[in-house]
Amino acid sequence: MAAGNAVLTRERIIGDIAEILDLHDTEITDETNVLDIGLDSVRLMSLIERWRAAGAVHADLVVLASDPVVGSWIRELTEGAGQAAGNAR
């Protein structure tokens, strides 16, 4: 399913984090540690459920929590989608 490639984008990930923390998306960069800006485990689970509902079935709590830097999340969530779509072909 080629549509899986674009399930999550950098802009979507940052936008969702900003929304859940009531911040402006310009306050979040690839170097931002989400723990430093107030993300807790409940909000992290909410983000994961939101992303899974959007089709990012590879979004994993343990993986994201182990490296809470936005750039790492972007790589994990967008590269994983591309790999999953490639495997489905």
Secondary structure by P-SEA (a helix, b strand, c coil): cccccccccaaaaaaaaaaaacccccccccccccccccccaaaaaaaaaaaaaaccccccaaaaaacccaaaaaaaaaaaaaaaaaaac
